[in-house]
């Protein structure tokens, strides 16, 4: 089946590889968010550490922006 698919890809193989890595990066960023939220709940709130909560919150925002960027770039490459 992969050989059949590879025959249709032709010159677009590099775009398929880019999309694979971009989707993987986007998924990793999105899967880290619940883990970070759990750390805020398990570590930051019981310790009443506002700076820890703020740092993790900023990290979550950065990961969200990275995930959006990867998703948009993936859509751009998949349009070729």
PyMOL commands that place a pseudoatom at each C-alpha (Angstrom):
pseudoatom trace, name=CA, resn=UNK, resi=1, chain=A, elem=C, hetatm=0, pos=[0.000, 0.000, 0.000]
pseudoatom trace, name=CA, resn=UNK, resi=2, chain=A, elem=C, hetatm=0, pos=[2.843, 2.382, 0.785]
pseudoatom trace, name=CA, resn=UNK, resi=3, chain=A, elem=C, hetatm=0, pos=[4.414, 1.693, -2.590]
pseudoatom trace, name=CA, resn=UNK, resi=4, chain=A, elem=C, hetatm=0, pos=[1.159, 2.582, -4.283]
pseudoatom trace, name=CA, resn=UNK, resi=5, chain=A, elem=C, hetatm=0, pos=[0.941, 5.803, -2.296]
pseudoatom trace, name=CA, resn=UNK, resi=6, chain=A, elem=C, hetatm=0, pos=[4.606, 6.631, -2.980]
pseudoatom trace, name=CA, resn=UNK, resi=7, chain=A, elem=C, hetatm=0, pos=[3.987, 6.302, -6.708]
pseudoatom trace, name=CA, resn=UNK, resi=8, chain=A, elem=C, hetatm=0, pos=[1.419, 9.108, -6.542]
pseudoatom trace, name=CA, resn=UNK, resi=9, chain=A, elem=C, hetatm=0, pos=[3.554, 11.412, -4.428]
pseudoatom trace, name=CA, resn=UNK, resi=10, chain=A, elem=C, hetatm=0, pos=[6.197, 12.107, -7.030]
pseudoatom trace, name=CA, resn=UNK, resi=11, chain=A, elem=C, hetatm=0, pos=[7.883, 15.442, -6.330]
pseudoatom trace, name=CA, resn=UNK, resi=12, chain=A, elem=C, hetatm=0, pos=[5.714, 16.092, -3.289]
pseudoatom trace, name=CA, resn=UNK, resi=13, chain=A, elem=C, hetatm=0, pos=[7.529, 13.654, -1.006]
pseudoatom trace, name=CA, resn=UNK, resi=14, chain=A, elem=C, hetatm=0, pos=[9.352, 16.414, 0.820]
pseudoatom trace, name=CA, resn=UNK, resi=15, chain=A, elem=C, hetatm=0, pos=[6.051, 18.186, 1.554]
pseudoatom trace, name=CA, resn=UNK, resi=16, chain=A, elem=C, hetatm=0, pos=[4.595, 14.979, 2.960]
pseudoatom trace, name=CA, resn=UNK, resi=17, chain=A, elem=C, hetatm=0, pos=[7.652, 14.604, 5.204]
pseudoatom trace, name=CA, resn=UNK, resi=18, chain=A, elem=C, hetatm=0, pos=[7.360, 18.244, 6.323]
pseudoatom trace, name=CA, resn=UNK, resi=19, chain=A, elem=C, hetatm=0, pos=[3.680, 17.745, 7.130]
pseudoatom trace, name=CA, resn=UNK, resi=20, chain=A, elem=C, hetatm=0, pos=[4.423, 14.600, 9.120]
pseudoatom trace, name=CA, resn=UNK, resi=21, chain=A, elem=C, hetatm=0, pos=[6.965, 16.387, 11.309]
pseudoatom trace, name=CA, resn=UNK, resi=22, chain=A, elem=C, hetatm=0, pos=[4.817, 19.492, 11.664]
pseudoatom trace, name=CA, resn=UNK, resi=23, chain=A, elem=C, hetatm=0, pos=[1.796, 17.468, 12.781]
pseudoatom trace, name=CA, resn=UNK, resi=24, chain=A, elem=C, hetatm=0, pos=[3.974, 15.534, 15.214]
pseudoatom trace, name=CA, resn=UNK, resi=25, chain=A, elem=C, hetatm=0, pos=[5.297, 18.773, 16.714]
pseudoatom trace, name=CA, resn=UNK, resi=26, chain=A, elem=C, hetatm=0, pos=[1.801, 20.222, 16.969]
pseudoatom trace, name=CA, resn=UNK, resi=27, chain=A, elem=C, hetatm=0, pos=[0.487, 17.130, 18.728]
pseudoatom trace, name=CA, resn=UNK, resi=28, chain=A, elem=C, hetatm=0, pos=[3.398, 17.124, 21.187]
pseudoatom trace, name=CA, resn=UNK, resi=29, chain=A, elem=C, hetatm=0, pos=[2.739, 20.776, 22.045]
pseudoatom trace, name=CA, resn=UNK, resi=30, chain=A, elem=C, hetatm=0, pos=[-0.958, 20.115, 22.558]
pseudoatom trace, name=CA, resn=UNK, resi=31, chain=A, elem=C, hetatm=0, pos=[-0.359, 16.997, 24.651]
pseudoatom trace, name=CA, resn=UNK, resi=32, chain=A, elem=C, hetatm=0, pos=[2.000, 18.848, 26.978]
pseudoatom trace, name=CA, resn=UNK, resi=33, chain=A, elem=C, hetatm=0, pos=[-0.700, 21.330, 27.996]
pseudoatom trace, name=CA, resn=UNK, resi=34, chain=A, elem=C, hetatm=0, pos=[-2.737, 18.992, 30.228]
pseudoatom trace, name=CA, resn=UNK, resi=35, chain=A, elem=C, hetatm=0, pos=[0.510, 17.830, 31.849]
pseudoatom trace, name=CA, resn=UNK, resi=36, chain=A, elem=C, hetatm=0, pos=[1.450, 21.416, 32.633]
pseudoatom trace, name=CA, resn=UNK, resi=37, chain=A, elem=C, hetatm=0, pos=[-2.045, 22.131, 33.961]
pseudoatom trace, name=CA, resn=UNK, resi=38, chain=A, elem=C, hetatm=0, pos=[-1.715, 19.107, 36.241]
pseudoatom trace, name=CA, resn=UNK, resi=39, chain=A, elem=C, hetatm=0, pos=[1.603, 20.464, 37.529]
pseudoatom trace, name=CA, resn=UNK, resi=40, chain=A, elem=C, hetatm=0, pos=[-0.043, 23.791, 38.292]
pseudoatom trace, name=CA, resn=UNK, resi=41, chain=A, elem=C, hetatm=0, pos=[-2.780, 22.010, 40.231]
pseudoatom trace, name=CA, resn=UNK, resi=42, chain=A, elem=C, hetatm=0, pos=[-0.510, 19.489, 41.979]
pseudoatom trace, name=CA, resn=UNK, resi=43, chain=A, elem=C, hetatm=0, pos=[2.510, 21.696, 42.725]
pseudoatom trace, name=CA, resn=UNK, resi=44, chain=A, elem=C, hetatm=0, pos=[1.733, 25.377, 42.325]
pseudoatom trace, name=CA, resn=UNK, resi=45, chain=A, elem=C, hetatm=0, pos=[-1.632, 25.695, 44.041]
pseudoatom trace, name=CA, resn=UNK, resi=46, chain=A, elem=C, hetatm=0, pos=[-0.822, 23.662, 47.202]
pseudoatom trace, name=CA, resn=UNK, resi=47, chain=A, elem=C, hetatm=0, pos=[2.442, 25.600, 47.632]
pseudoatom trace, name=CA, resn=UNK, resi=48, chain=A, elem=C, hetatm=0, pos=[0.631, 28.889, 46.910]
pseudoatom trace, name=CA, resn=UNK, resi=49, chain=A, elem=C, hetatm=0, pos=[3.524, 29.727, 44.577]
pseudoatom trace, name=CA, resn=UNK, resi=50, chain=A, elem=C, hetatm=0, pos=[2.245, 32.467, 42.281]
pseudoatom trace, name=CA, resn=UNK, resi=51, chain=A, elem=C, hetatm=0, pos=[5.515, 32.699, 40.345]
pseudoatom trace, name=CA, resn=UNK, resi=52, chain=A, elem=C, hetatm=0, pos=[5.462, 28.974, 39.567]
pseudoatom trace, name=CA, resn=UNK, resi=53, chain=A, elem=C, hetatm=0, pos=[1.860, 29.204, 38.387]
pseudoatom trace, name=CA, resn=UNK, resi=54, chain=A, elem=C, hetatm=0, pos=[2.690, 32.251, 36.253]
pseudoatom trace, name=CA, resn=UNK, resi=55, chain=A, elem=C, hetatm=0, pos=[5.771, 30.589, 34.695]
pseudoatom trace, name=CA, resn=UNK, resi=56, chain=A, elem=C, hetatm=0, pos=[3.859, 27.454, 33.800]
pseudoatom trace, name=CA, resn=UNK, resi=57, chain=A, elem=C, hetatm=0, pos=[0.983, 29.576, 32.495]
pseudoatom trace, name=CA, resn=UNK, resi=58, chain=A, elem=C, hetatm=0, pos=[3.330, 31.546, 30.250]
pseudoatom trace, name=CA, resn=UNK, resi=59, chain=A, elem=C, hetatm=0, pos=[4.873, 28.278, 29.069]
pseudoatom trace, name=CA, resn=UNK, resi=60, chain=A, elem=C, hetatm=0, pos=[1.387, 27.019, 28.201]
pseudoatom trace, name=CA, resn=UNK, resi=61, chain=A, elem=C, hetatm=0, pos=[0.682, 30.163, 26.190]
pseudoatom trace, name=CA, resn=UNK, resi=62, chain=A, elem=C, hetatm=0, pos=[3.998, 29.805, 24.350]
pseudoatom trace, name=CA, resn=UNK, resi=63, chain=A, elem=C, hetatm=0, pos=[3.241, 26.152, 23.581]
pseudoatom trace, name=CA, resn=UNK, resi=64, chain=A, elem=C, hetatm=0, pos=[-0.180, 27.165, 22.309]
pseudoatom trace, name=CA, resn=UNK, resi=65, chain=A, elem=C, hetatm=0, pos=[1.323, 29.766, 19.986]
pseudoatom trace, name=CA, resn=UNK, resi=66, chain=A, elem=C, hetatm=0, pos=[3.902, 27.245, 18.752]
pseudoatom trace, name=CA, resn=UNK, resi=67, chain=A, elem=C, hetatm=0, pos=[1.142, 24.683, 18.138]
pseudoatom trace, name=CA, resn=UNK, resi=68, chain=A, elem=C, hetatm=0, pos=[-0.856, 27.237, 16.155]
pseudoatom trace, name=CA, resn=UNK, resi=69, chain=A, elem=C, hetatm=0, pos=[2.225, 28.147, 14.132]
pseudoatom trace, name=CA, resn=UNK, resi=70, chain=A, elem=C, hetatm=0, pos=[2.979, 24.518, 13.384]
pseudoatom trace, name=CA, resn=UNK, resi=71, chain=A, elem=C, hetatm=0, pos=[-0.640, 23.891, 12.407]
pseudoatom trace, name=CA, resn=UNK, resi=72, chain=A, elem=C, hetatm=0, pos=[-0.770, 26.878, 10.059]
pseudoatom trace, name=CA, resn=UNK, resi=73, chain=A, elem=C, hetatm=0, pos=[2.561, 25.911, 8.509]
pseudoatom trace, name=CA, resn=UNK, resi=74, chain=A, elem=C, hetatm=0, pos=[1.287, 22.362, 8.088]
pseudoatom trace, name=CA, resn=UNK, resi=75, chain=A, elem=C, hetatm=0, pos=[-1.805, 23.635, 6.277]
pseudoatom trace, name=CA, resn=UNK, resi=76, chain=A, elem=C, hetatm=0, pos=[0.408, 25.754, 4.066]
pseudoatom trace, name=CA, resn=UNK, resi=77, chain=A, elem=C, hetatm=0, pos=[2.599, 22.792, 3.090]
pseudoatom trace, name=CA, resn=UNK, resi=78, chain=A, elem=C, hetatm=0, pos=[-0.365, 20.474, 2.614]
pseudoatom trace, name=CA, resn=UNK, resi=79, chain=A, elem=C, hetatm=0, pos=[-1.867, 22.914, 0.107]
pseudoatom trace, name=CA, resn=UNK, resi=80, chain=A, elem=C, hetatm=0, pos=[0.942, 22.233, -2.369]
for i in range(1, 80): cmd.bond("trace and resi %d" % i, "trace and resi %d" % (i + 1))
show_as sticks, trace
zoom trace
